[in-house]
């Protein structure tokens, strides 16, 4: 995601480009597809034979415009499922509790505690 943003100059320009691409792809379509998701995969290697991997996912859709100054990266264009606002508009605590990274770390902690 950072490489994509770098290609277009910054995250704001890259976010605008994504919105344009999604709208172009949906042009003339009755059913618009704006589905999106953030995915975080974490792996801890304990030695060459033991590892733990977890994945956190938050599903949602691409917004029609950049909205919000909170968060970072693509937060201003991502509306998580069940919400009407972007991650960029959400208060930090609310966003973190549904964030893909938080989910992955929470699962990782649970697996480590079982060991």
N, C-alpha and C positions, 0 to 999 in steps of 0.2 A: 504494500500500500504506500509506503514511503517512496519507493522508486516511481510509482505511478504519479504521485504528487510532484516529485522532482522533475519528471518529464514535462509537466505542465507549468512549473514555476513555483507552486505551493499548493497546500491542501484546499484553499478556497477556490483556486482556478481549476484544480482537479475535480472538486465537488461539482462545480458548475458544468464541467465537461461531462461528468457522469449523468447529470440530470438531462443534458442535451441528448446524449446517446440513448438514454432510456426513452425519452420522449420521441426521438426519431424512430426507434425500433417499434414503438407502440402506435405510430402514426397510421391512421386508417384502420386500426384494429378496434373491433367492438369491445372486446375484453382486454383491458390494459393490464400488462404484467409489470409490476414494480417491485416484485419480491426481492428481498435482500437478506443477508445474514452476516453476522460477524462470527468468526470461529477462532478459538484459541486452543492450541495444543501444547501441553506441557509434559516433559519427560525428565525424570530423575534417574540417573544411572548410579547404582550403588557399587557395582563392580561389573566385570565383563559379562556376567550371567544374570544379574538382577537389575530390573528396571521397572519403574512405574510410569504409566502414561495416562493422562486424562485429557478430556476435551470439553470445552465450554462453548455453547452456541446460544446466540440470541437472534431470533428471527424477527423480521419486520419488513419494511418497504422503504423505497427511496421517496423522499418528499418532492414537492413540485418546485421548491426553491430553497436556498440556503437560509436556515432559521436558527438563531441562537449563537451566542458567543462563548458558551460554557464548553467544557470538554476540550477535545483536540481532534486532529485528523478529520475523519469523515462524520463526526458527531452531528454537525449542522444539516446533514442530508439524510440521516437515518432515523426513521420512526419505528421504535420497537413495537412488536405485536401487543395489542391491548392498550396502546397509548395513542394520543392524538397530537403529541408534540415530539420534536426531535430530541436526541440525546443532547444536542447543543443548547436546548432550551431548559433541560431538566436541572434541578438542583443536584449537586454532586452526590449526596448520599443516596438519593433515589436511583440515580443512574448506576452507581457502583453496585448496588444490590441486585441489579438485573444484568449487569455487564458480563460479557463472555469470559473475560479474564478472571473476574471474581468467581464465576461458576467453576472454571477449571482449577483454580487454586483451592477452592472449598473441597472439591472432589479429591484433589491431591492430598490435602491435609487429612481427610477421612481415611484414605488408603494408607498413609504413613502411620496414622494412629493404630491401625489394625496390626501392623508389623510387630 
